[in-house]
Each structure stands twice: as structure tokens, then as C-alpha cells.
Amino acid sequence: MVLYACVPPGLNQDRVLVRLREHAEARDWVVVGEALDLTSTDTPLEHRPNWAQAWAYIMTGQATGIVTTFRACSQTSSSQALMKRLHDQHAFLSEASPTEAGAR
């Protein structure tokens, strides 16, 4: 799994990544990498500088899924396209809820 966080201003990025790691480890998923964008979740995926880094783990077969913050990916206009791309790569997305990620 690759951890991907899109953290808007005001949230603690370290806590978000810790929570995503906890989410993955609670399911016995191995984390192979992480990527973090410090921007609004309304920013389209293709305009987030580190999204390509997260996606590269999927494309190279290093990861079979992405653990992300709640709505970090689905708030964009490309959410349906993302789900299709994940499906085409036999990969999946797992989202931690907002109360689980960065709110502590």
C-alpha cells in the first residue's frame, strides 16, 4: 500500500500520515511508500505535485492500493476516472474518515 495525504492548511500533516499508517497496519497491509500534498482537497489530482509519486507505486506494481484521507481523492472532478484507473490496474482505494485522520 501507498499512503497518500492531501492536507489542507490547518491540519497536522504528521498526524494525518500516522493515522493513515495505523489504518493500513490495522488491516495487515504493508506500506511501501507515502506521498503528501499540502493543498486543498478541491485541487484536481493532476494539479497536486506529489500525486504522481503515489500513482507511480500503483503503475510499477509496488503497491496494490492507496490509503488516503477521507475524500482526499473523491472530492476532485476526476474521481470516477480515478476509480476506473485503479480498477484497470487491479488496485483499490481505502479511505480513513476525517475523525480518524489528523483530528487528534
N, CA and C atoms as an extended XYZ file, in Angstrom:
312
Properties=species:S:1:pos:R:3:atomname:S:1:resname:S:1:resid:I:1 pbc="F F F"
N         0.840       -1.181        0.000 N   MET     1
C         0.000        0.000        0.000 CA  MET     1
C         0.878        1.234        0.000 C   MET     1
N         0.349        2.263       -0.633 N   VAL     2
C         0.987        3.569       -0.581 CA  VAL     2
C         0.046        4.506        0.164 C   VAL     2
N         0.600        5.302        1.049 N   LEU     3
C        -0.176        6.294        1.776 CA  LEU     3
C        -0.184        7.576        0.961 C   LEU     3
N        -1.355        8.165        0.803 N   TYR     4
C        -1.450        9.448        0.109 CA  TYR     4
C        -2.320       10.389        0.929 C   TYR     4
N        -1.748       11.532        1.279 N   ALA     5
C        -2.493       12.531        2.041 CA  ALA     5
C        -2.479       13.854        1.302 C   ALA     5
N        -3.641       14.431        1.215 N   CYS     6
C        -3.797       15.790        0.717 CA  CYS     6
C        -4.275       16.581        1.925 C   CYS     6
N        -3.382       17.387        2.480 N   VAL     7
C        -3.641       18.041        3.760 CA  VAL     7
C        -3.847       19.538        3.558 C   VAL     7
N        -5.061       20.005        3.782 N   PRO     8
C        -5.307       21.443        3.670 CA  PRO     8
C        -4.688       22.189        4.849 C   PRO     8
N        -4.488       23.482        4.706 N   PRO     9
C        -3.946       24.275        5.807 CA  PRO     9
C        -4.779       24.096        7.075 C   PRO     9
N        -4.091       24.019        8.200 N   GLY    10
C        -4.782       23.882        9.479 CA  GLY    10
C        -4.769       22.483       10.054 C   GLY    10
N        -4.496       21.484        9.232 N   LEU    11
C        -4.414       20.118        9.745 CA  LEU    11
C        -2.955       19.737        9.948 C   LEU    11
N        -2.709       18.897       10.928 N   ASN    12
C        -1.362       18.441       11.238 CA  ASN    12
C        -0.987       17.317       10.284 C   ASN    12
N        -0.058       17.570        9.383 N   GLN    13
C         0.304       16.588        8.364 CA  GLN    13
C         0.920       15.334        8.966 C   GLN    13
N         1.701       15.476       10.030 N   ASP    14
C         2.304       14.299       10.650 CA  ASP    14
C         1.242       13.379       11.239 C   ASP    14
N         0.255       13.963       11.879 N   ARG    15
C        -0.829       13.158       12.453 CA  ARG    15
C        -1.641       12.451       11.376 C   ARG    15
N        -1.835       13.137       10.262 N   VAL    16
C        -2.578       12.520        9.165 CA  VAL    16
C        -1.830       11.288        8.665 C   VAL    16
N        -0.536       11.417        8.427 N   LEU    17
C         0.250       10.275        7.938 CA  LEU    17
C         0.309        9.152        8.967 C   LEU    17
N         0.419        9.485       10.253 N   VAL    18
C         0.402        8.457       11.298 CA  VAL    18
C        -0.920        7.708       11.271 C   VAL    18
N        -2.021        8.433       11.137 N   ARG    19
C        -3.343        7.792       11.123 CA  ARG    19
C        -3.515        6.908        9.898 C   ARG    19
N        -3.017        7.345        8.749 N   LEU    20
C        -3.105        6.515        7.553 CA  LEU    20
C        -2.290        5.234        7.732 C   LEU    20
N        -1.111        5.370        8.340 N   ARG    21
C        -0.277        4.194        8.602 CA  ARG    21
C        -1.004        3.235        9.556 C   ARG    21
N        -1.623        3.778       10.601 N   GLU    22
C        -2.385        2.951       11.547 CA  GLU    22
C        -3.526        2.229       10.829 C   GLU    22
N        -4.207        2.945        9.944 N   HIS    23
C        -5.317        2.376        9.176 CA  HIS    23
C        -4.828        1.179        8.360 C   HIS    23
N        -3.686        1.337        7.704 N   ALA    24
C        -3.126        0.249        6.894 CA  ALA    24
C        -2.662       -0.907        7.764 C   ALA    24
N        -1.942       -0.607        8.819 N   GLU    25
C        -1.397       -1.664        9.666 CA  GLU    25
C        -2.487       -2.434       10.394 C   GLU    25
N        -3.591       -1.786       10.719 N   ALA    26
C        -4.715       -2.470       11.371 CA  ALA    26
C        -5.320       -3.535       10.460 C   ALA    26
N        -5.066       -3.416        9.174 N   ARG    27
C        -5.576       -4.374        8.191 CA  ARG    27
C        -4.473       -5.300        7.675 C   ARG    27
N        -3.313       -5.241        8.350 N   ASP    28
C        -2.146       -6.054        7.977 CA  ASP    28
C        -1.647       -5.766        6.572 C   ASP    28
N        -1.802       -4.523        6.120 N   TRP    29
C        -1.288       -4.108        4.821 CA  TRP    29
C         0.129       -3.574        5.001 C   TRP    29
N         1.003       -3.913        4.107 N   VAL    30
C         2.379       -3.436        4.133 CA  VAL    30
C         2.447       -2.089        3.413 C   VAL    30
N         3.005       -1.098        4.079 N   VAL    31
C         3.157        0.236        3.496 CA  VAL    31
C         4.515        0.299        2.814 C   VAL    31
N         4.500        0.592        1.515 N   VAL    32
C         5.744        0.649        0.740 CA  VAL    32
C         6.181        2.078        0.434 C   VAL    32
N         5.307        3.049        0.665 N   GLY    33
C         5.669        4.435        0.392 CA  GLY    33
C         4.575        5.378        0.825 C   GLY    33
N         4.908        6.654        0.766 N   GLU    34
C         3.918        7.678        1.115 CA  GLU    34
C         4.170        8.931        0.298 C   GLU    34
N         3.097        9.665        0.088 N   ALA    35
C         3.173       10.935       -0.638 CA  ALA    35
C         2.234       11.916        0.057 C   ALA    35
N         2.635       13.163        0.088 N   LEU    36
C         1.886       14.187        0.807 CA  LEU    36
C         1.804       15.450       -0.034 C   LEU    36
N         0.587       15.954       -0.199 N   ASP    37
C         0.368       17.248       -0.851 CA  ASP    37
C        -0.242       18.194        0.164 C   ASP    37
N         0.329       19.377        0.267 N   LEU    38
C        -0.168       20.395        1.188 CA  LEU    38
C        -1.002       21.396        0.405 C   LEU    38
N        -2.249       21.010        0.174 N   THR    39
C        -3.152       21.834       -0.621 CA  THR    39
C        -4.589       21.461       -0.284 C   THR    39
N        -5.500       22.187       -0.819 N   SER    40
C        -6.920       21.911       -0.628 CA  SER    40
C        -7.308       20.617       -1.337 C   SER    40
N        -8.245       19.882       -0.757 N   THR    41
C        -8.743       18.665       -1.405 CA  THR    41
C        -9.561       18.991       -2.648 C   THR    41
N        -9.890       20.256       -2.854 N   ASP    42
C       -10.596       20.657       -4.071 CA  ASP    42
C        -9.661       20.753       -5.275 C   ASP    42
N        -8.354       20.744       -5.025 N   THR    43
C        -7.374       20.813       -6.108 CA  THR    43
C        -7.418       19.506       -6.903 C   THR    43
N        -7.591       19.568       -8.208 N   PRO    44
C        -7.632       18.338       -9.003 CA  PRO    44
C        -6.351       17.513       -8.833 C   PRO    44
N        -6.499       16.207       -8.871 N   LEU    45
C        -5.351       15.312       -8.689 CA  LEU    45
C        -4.190       15.676       -9.602 C   LEU    45
N        -4.493       15.957      -10.847 N   GLU    46
C        -3.424       16.226      -11.808 CA  GLU    46
C        -2.663       17.523      -11.513 C   GLU    46
N        -3.186       18.348      -10.606 N   HIS    47
C        -2.505       19.593      -10.229 CA  HIS    47
C        -1.833       19.499       -8.868 C   HIS    47
N        -1.848       18.322       -8.284 N   ARG    48
C        -1.184       18.118       -6.996 CA  ARG    48
C         0.211       17.563       -7.262 C   ARG    48
N         1.246       18.238       -6.778 N   PRO    49
C         2.613       17.867       -7.140 CA  PRO    49
C         3.016       16.430       -6.793 C   PRO    49
N         2.543       15.884       -5.702 N   ASN    50
C         3.010       14.564       -5.274 CA  ASN    50
C         2.045       13.412       -5.572 C   ASN    50
N         0.932       13.718       -6.213 N   TRP    51
C         0.016       12.649       -6.604 CA  TRP    51
C         0.697       11.678       -7.568 C   TRP    51
N         1.483       12.199       -8.490 N   ALA    52
C         2.181       11.341       -9.462 CA  ALA    52
C         3.108       10.356       -8.755 C   ALA    52
N         3.711       10.792       -7.673 N   GLN    53
C         4.580        9.914       -6.881 CA  GLN    53
C         3.772        8.749       -6.304 C   GLN    53
N         2.605        9.049       -5.746 N   ALA    54
C         1.748        7.992       -5.195 CA  ALA    54
C         1.292        7.048       -6.307 C   ALA    54
N         0.873        7.609       -7.418 N   TRP    55
C         0.362        6.803       -8.526 CA  TRP    55
C         1.454        5.909       -9.107 C   TRP    55
N         2.695        6.356       -9.072 N   ALA    56
C         3.805        5.562       -9.612 CA  ALA    56
C         3.936        4.224       -8.887 C   ALA    56
N         3.628        4.184       -7.599 N   TYR    57
C         3.660        2.920       -6.852 CA  TYR    57
C         2.651        1.925       -7.427 C   TYR    57
N         1.509        2.421       -7.862 N   ILE    58
C         0.484        1.554       -8.457 CA  ILE    58
C         0.939        1.093       -9.839 C   ILE    58
N         1.395        2.025      -10.642 N   MET    59
C         1.769        1.718      -12.026 CA  MET    59
C         2.944        0.749      -12.129 C   MET    59
N         3.852        0.801      -11.160 N   THR    60
C         5.021       -0.086      -11.193 CA  THR    60
C         4.767       -1.408      -10.485 C   THR    60
N         3.575       -1.567       -9.918 N   GLY    61
C         3.242       -2.809       -9.227 CA  GLY    61
C         3.828       -2.915       -7.833 C   GLY    61
N         4.406       -1.835       -7.318 N   GLN    62
C         4.952       -1.860       -5.963 CA  GLN    62
C         3.848       -1.838       -4.904 C   GLN    62
N         2.682       -1.326       -5.286 N   ALA    63
C         1.549       -1.253       -4.372 CA  ALA    63
C         0.286       -1.662       -5.124 C   ALA    63
N        -0.638       -2.261       -4.396 N   THR    64
C        -1.916       -2.657       -4.994 CA  THR    64
C        -3.061       -1.779       -4.511 C   THR    64
N        -2.733       -0.791       -3.695 N   GLY    65
C        -3.779        0.085       -3.209 CA  GLY    65
C        -3.229        1.361       -2.618 C   GLY    65
N        -4.139        2.301       -2.418 N   ILE    66
C        -3.814        3.604       -1.859 CA  ILE    66
C        -4.661        3.804       -0.614 C   ILE    66
N        -4.010        4.137        0.490 N   VAL    67
C        -4.708        4.531        1.705 CA  VAL    67
C        -4.654        6.042        1.751 C   VAL    67
N        -5.808        6.663        1.864 N   THR    68
C        -5.863        8.119        1.788 CA  THR    68
C        -6.804        8.683        2.838 C   THR    68
N        -6.736        9.987        2.993 N   THR    69
C        -7.656       10.661        3.891 CA  THR    69
C        -9.039       10.704        3.249 C   THR    69
N       -10.027       10.757        4.061 N   PHE    70
C       -11.408       10.789        3.598 CA  PHE    70
C       -11.602       11.902        2.578 C   PHE    70
N       -12.062       11.554        1.423 N   ARG    71
C       -12.362       12.469        0.327 CA  ARG    71
C       -11.141       13.148       -0.283 C   ARG    71
N        -9.928       12.761        0.084 N   ALA    72
C        -8.746       13.414       -0.498 CA  ALA    72
C        -8.698       13.200       -2.000 C   ALA    72
N        -9.226       12.082       -2.439 N   CYS    73
C        -9.245       11.808       -3.878 CA  CYS    73
C       -10.628       12.017       -4.468 C   CYS    73
N       -11.661       11.699       -3.734 N   SER    74
C       -13.001       11.711       -4.317 CA  SER    74
C       -13.602       13.101       -4.441 C   SER    74
N       -12.994       14.118       -3.869 N   GLN    75
C       -13.528       15.468       -3.983 CA  GLN    75
C       -13.180       16.121       -5.312 C   GLN    75
N       -12.373       15.485       -6.097 N   THR    76
C       -11.959       16.088       -7.360 CA  THR    76
C       -12.932       15.721       -8.467 C   THR    76
N       -12.869       16.461       -9.534 N   SER    77
C       -13.738       16.197      -10.675 CA  SER    77
C       -13.369       14.896      -11.373 C   SER    77
N       -12.209       14.366      -11.054 N   SER    78
C       -11.741       13.157      -11.728 CA  SER    78
C       -11.934       11.891      -10.896 C   SER    78
N       -12.813       11.913       -9.899 N   SER    79
C       -12.948       10.750       -9.016 CA  SER    79
C       -13.401        9.494       -9.753 C   SER    79
N       -14.338        9.622      -10.698 N   GLN    80
C       -14.774        8.447      -11.457 CA  GLN    80
C       -13.645        7.926      -12.340 C   GLN    80
N       -12.895        8.843      -12.922 N   ALA    81
C       -11.750        8.436      -13.743 CA  ALA    81
C       -10.706        7.721      -12.883 C   ALA    81
N       -10.501        8.206      -11.665 N   LEU    82
C        -9.556        7.559      -10.762 CA  LEU    82
C        -9.994        6.137      -10.447 C   LEU    82
N       -11.265        5.965      -10.139 N   MET    83
C       -11.759        4.623       -9.818 CA  MET    83
C       -11.587        3.681      -11.010 C   MET    83
N       -11.794        4.169      -12.210 N   LYS    84
C       -11.583        3.347      -13.391 CA  LYS    84
C       -10.106        3.000      -13.552 C   LYS    84
N        -9.234        3.990      -13.357 N   ARG    85
C        -7.797        3.736      -13.469 CA  ARG    85
C        -7.331        2.717      -12.432 C   ARG    85
N        -7.836        2.826      -11.206 N   LEU    86
C        -7.498        1.847      -10.174 CA  LEU    86
C        -7.977        0.457      -10.580 C   LEU    86
N        -9.213        0.383      -11.048 N   HIS    87
C        -9.769       -0.892      -11.478 CA  HIS    87
C        -8.923       -1.502      -12.595 C   HIS    87
N        -8.532       -0.686      -13.553 N   ASP    88
C        -7.717       -1.162      -14.675 CA  ASP    88
C        -6.370       -1.700      -14.213 C   ASP    88
N        -5.870       -1.195      -13.094 N   GLN    89
C        -4.585       -1.643      -12.548 CA  GLN    89
C        -4.762       -2.728      -11.474 C   GLN    89
N        -6.002       -3.190      -11.294 N   HIS    90
C        -6.324       -4.187      -10.266 CA  HIS    90
C        -5.902       -3.688       -8.879 C   HIS    90
N        -6.163       -2.414       -8.641 N   ALA    91
C        -5.808       -1.766       -7.388 CA  ALA    91
C        -7.074       -1.185       -6.745 C   ALA    91
N        -6.934       -0.724       -5.511 N   PHE    92
C        -8.101       -0.187       -4.806 CA  PHE    92
C        -7.706        0.998       -3.945 C   PHE    92
N        -8.719        1.675       -3.438 N   LEU    93
C        -8.571        2.845       -2.593 CA  LEU    93
C        -9.240        2.553       -1.262 C   LEU    93
N        -8.568        2.864       -0.174 N   SER    94
C        -9.147        2.737        1.156 CA  SER    94
C        -9.058        4.098        1.824 C   SER    94
N       -10.184        4.592        2.311 N   GLU    95
C       -10.223        5.928        2.896 CA  GLU    95
C       -10.426        5.883        4.409 C   GLU    95
N        -9.609        6.648        5.119 N   ALA    96
C        -9.794        6.848        6.557 CA  ALA    96
C       -10.749        8.014        6.732 C   ALA    96
N       -11.625        7.935        7.715 N   SER    97
C       -12.601        9.009        7.926 CA  SER    97
C       -11.925       10.262        8.472 C   SER    97
N       -12.565       11.423        8.343 N   PRO    98
C       -11.958       12.666        8.813 CA  PRO    98
C       -11.673       12.657       10.306 C   PRO    98
N       -12.482       11.970       11.098 N   THR    99
C       -12.231       11.933       12.532 CA  THR    99
C       -11.066       11.020       12.865 C   THR    99
N       -10.711       10.151       11.925 N   GLU   100
C        -9.574        9.270       12.144 CA  GLU   100
C        -8.277        9.919       11.693 C   GLU   100
N        -8.318       10.866       10.801 N   ALA   101
C        -7.093       11.384       10.176 CA  ALA   101
C        -6.843       12.841       10.542 C   ALA   101
N        -5.893       13.074       11.406 N   GLY   102
C        -5.406       14.413       11.672 CA  GLY   102
C        -6.205       15.231       12.664 C   GLY   102
N        -7.275       14.689       13.192 N   ALA   103
C        -8.115       15.477       14.074 CA  ALA   103
C        -7.686       15.392       15.533 C   ALA   103
N        -6.755       14.508       15.842 N   ARG   104
C        -6.355       14.345       17.242 CA  ARG   104
C        -5.355       15.367       17.683 C   ARG   104
